[in-house]
């Protein structure tokens, strides 16, 4: 019984936990790309769009 629990714990730590972390990271990347796309489409001039593409952190509204 202890061996079974040890295997379950190892699966949780080395398999499930990295999958959860990867899902959070991928979700954050997708969210940031959507925010950047929204800011780019909201830009009124080509210069604003280029400035947002070059320095996205400065264009946070």
C-alpha positions as CSV (number, residue, x, y, z in Angstrom):
1,X,0.0,0.0,0.0
2,X,2.8,2.4,0.8
3,X,4.4,1.8,-2.6
4,X,1.1,2.6,-4.4
5,X,0.8,5.9,-2.4
6,X,4.4,6.7,-3.2
7,X,3.8,6.2,-6.9
8,X,0.7,8.3,-6.8
9,X,2.5,11.1,-5.0
10,X,5.4,11.0,-7.5
11,X,2.9,11.2,-10.4
12,X,1.3,14.2,-8.8
13,X,4.6,16.0,-8.3
14,X,6.4,15.1,-11.5
15,X,3.5,14.8,-14.0
16,X,0.4,16.7,-12.9
17,X,2.1,19.7,-11.4
18,X,4.2,20.6,-14.4
19,X,1.1,20.3,-16.6
20,X,-0.7,22.8,-14.4
21,X,2.2,25.2,-14.5
22,X,2.5,24.8,-18.3
23,X,-1.2,25.5,-18.7
24,X,-0.9,28.7,-16.6
25,X,2.1,29.9,-18.6
26,X,0.4,29.2,-22.0
27,X,-2.8,31.0,-20.7
28,X,-0.7,34.1,-19.7
29,X,1.0,34.2,-23.1
30,X,-2.3,33.9,-25.0
31,X,-3.9,36.6,-22.7
32,X,-0.9,39.0,-23.4
33,X,-1.1,38.4,-27.1
34,X,-4.8,39.2,-27.1
35,X,-4.2,42.4,-25.2
36,X,-1.5,43.4,-27.6
37,X,-3.7,42.8,-30.6
38,X,-6.5,44.9,-29.0
39,X,-4.1,47.8,-28.5
40,X,-2.8,47.5,-32.0
41,X,-6.3,47.6,-33.5
42,X,-7.3,50.5,-31.3
43,X,-4.3,52.6,-32.5
44,X,-5.5,55.5,-34.7
45,X,-2.4,56.0,-36.7
46,X,0.3,53.9,-38.2
47,X,2.9,55.6,-35.9
48,X,0.9,54.5,-32.8
49,X,0.7,51.0,-34.1
50,X,4.5,50.9,-34.7
51,X,5.2,52.4,-31.3
52,X,3.0,49.8,-29.6
53,X,4.8,47.0,-31.5
54,X,8.2,48.3,-30.5
55,X,7.5,49.1,-26.9
56,X,4.3,47.3,-25.7
57,X,4.9,48.0,-22.0
58,X,4.9,51.8,-22.6
59,X,1.5,51.6,-24.4
60,X,-0.4,50.1,-21.5
61,X,-3.6,52.1,-21.1
